[in-house]
């Protein structure tokens, strides 16, 4: 019960006020299986990349942390080749040594991985923004008097993505 109430509250918070560059939504309407996308930060080797993640909320949440897995390959000192986050220094991937001892090589490789695996055309970047807006299912309409109204979208996200994929020239 505590887990469900907390998840509903946290999903509502991230939907209403998402952190910059991050969007998160329920997968298959499940409170315990989420998907997310992170836009790579400017002035980093991840700039211009869109990284997809899967998040599993364990039964013991919030006493046990969520399991986060990068679905988009990323060259990062704390992410192993399976996309799992490794914070334990005994289990760190070998690239963490490269990060510490040969940072220029690490940055170059991270940038190449971002270009190869995470950079997508403008249509796919548009999909991220559409998904984020439609997941919240609301838009703001500014009225002539300066006030604004929330407008709830009557459209399914899968229909929008299907339309965009069929019309690649948009």
C-alpha positions, 0 to 999 in steps of 0.5 A, a space after each residue: 500500500 505504501 509503495 503504491 501511494 508513493 509511486 503514484 505521488 512520485 509519477 505525478 511529480 515527475 509528470 507535472 514538473 520533470 527535471 530538465 532533459 528528462 522524461 519518464 512514463 509508465 510502461 504498460 500502465 504499470 506503476 512499477 515498470 517505467 521508461 525514461 529518456 535522458 537528453 545528454 548534457 551540453 558541453 559533455 561527450 553525451 551532448 546531442 544524445 538521447 538515452 533510453 532507460 528502463 526502471 523496475 521498482 522493487 517490491 521493497 521500494 522505497 527501502 530498496 532502490 529502483 533497478 535502472 538499466 540503460 537501453 541505449 549503449 553509453 560509454 560511462 565509467 559507472 555503466 557496465 556493458 549491459 547498461 546497469 549502473 555500477 556504484 560499487 568500486 569493486 564492480 566498476 567496469 574497466 572504462 572507469 580506469 580509463 576515465 581516471 588515467 586517460 581522460 582524453 581517450 575516455 572523452 573521445 570514446 564516449 563521444 563516438 559512442 554517443 554519435 553511434 548509439 544515441 544521436 538520432 535525427 530531428 524526427 526522433 527528437 521530436 518524438 521525445 518531446 511529443 511523448 513527454 507532452 502527451 504522456 502528461 496528456 495536457 497542453 496549455 492554451 493561452 486565452 486572449 485575456 492572458 489566462 491559460 487553460 489546461 487542455 487534455 489530449 484525446 489521443 493515444 501516444 502510439 497513434 502519434 508515434 505511428 503517424 510520425 514514423 509513417 511520415 518521415 519527411 515531417 
